[in-house]
Amino acid sequence: MTAPPMGAQAISAQDKPLSVKDWLITLVVIMIPFIGLIFLLYWALSNSSNTNRKNFCAAYIVFQIALFILTLLIVFVLMFLGVFAGVWGEYAPVLHGTLL
């Protein structure tokens, strides 16, 4: 192994950029149910993992949580609208005077 040029710092294994193969492995592992979640949490919370992978996994977790919250919000709004439409449909004839 050659020494870095004068004035340059040596790159540690944690700061070394990941290759395309490393990124593909990361993405494939993340897609595996349950095991992917375990690896995702390990890479995001571990101090020994690559900095690039650690930041990616942390951002991926935050993104997935935001999507989950948005999905719950949409489901609750649609449920509320469905209940409201059912109630309105039942009482609408009384309010319009068509049901005596």
KENUBA-398334 format. One record per residue (C-alpha): residue in three letters; x negated, y, z negated. Coordinates in steps of 0.05 Angstrom, whole numbers. Each point is the difference from the previous one (the first is absolute). Layout:
residues N
     r     east    north       up
   ala        X        Y        Z
...
***
This chain:
residues 100
     r     east    north       up
   met        0        0        0
   thr      -26       68       18
   ala       -1       58      -48
   pro       45       59       14
   pro      -33       63       28
   met      -29       50      -48
   gly       53       42      -34
   ala       56      -49       18
   gln       35      -41      -52
   ala        8      -75        6
   ile       72      -21       13
   ser       26      -49      -52
   ala       43      -59       18
   gln       60       36      -30
   asp       -8       61       46
   lys      -19      -38       63
   pro       53        9       55
   leu       42      -62       14
   ser       -5      -33       68
   val       59      -15       44
   lys       -3      -72      -22
   asp        4       21      -73
   trp       61       44       14
   leu       34      -57       38
   ile      -12      -48      -58
   thr       27       52      -48
   leu       64       11       41
   val       12      -75       10
   val       -9      -14      -75
   ile       47       57      -18
   met       55      -31       44
   ile        0      -66      -39
   pro       58        0      -50
   phe      -20        3      -74
   ile      -74      -14       15
   gly       -3       65       39
   leu       29       38      -58
   ile      -51      -30      -48
   phe      -58       17       46
   leu       29       70       13
   leu        3       14      -75
   tyr      -69      -30      -11
   trp      -32       42       55
   ala       36       63      -22
   leu      -17       -7      -74
   ser      -69      -32        3
   asn      -62       41      -11
   ser      -42      -50       39
   ser       38        3       66
   asn      -19       42       60
   thr       19       73       -8
   asn       35        2       68
   arg       40      -62      -14
   lys       17       24      -70
   asn       27       67       26
   phe       39      -35       55
   cys       32      -49      -48
   ala       19       56      -49
   ala       31       40       56
   tyr       37      -62       26
   ile       29      -13      -69
   val       23       73       -7
   phe       31       -2       70
   gln       37      -66      -15
   ile       27       28      -65
   ala       25       63       36
   leu       34      -43       53
   phe       32      -43      -54
   ile       27       61      -36
   leu       26       30       65
   thr       34      -66       17
   leu       34       -2      -68
   leu       23       71        8
   ile       30      -15       69
   val       35      -63      -26
   phe       30       37      -60
   val       24       57       45
   leu       33      -49       48
   met       31      -38      -57
   phe       28       65      -29
   leu       28       20       68
   gly       31      -69        8
   val       34        4      -67
   phe       22       71       13
   ala       29      -19       68
   gly       38      -58      -31
   val       29       44      -54
   trp       17       55       49
   gly       32      -49       48
   glu       44      -27      -55
   tyr       25       68      -25
   ala        0       39       66
   pro       73      -18       18
   val       23       26      -68
   leu      -38       66        8
   his       27       11       70
   gly       72      -14      -19
   thr        9      -60       46
   leu       11      -48      -56
   leu       62       14      -41
***
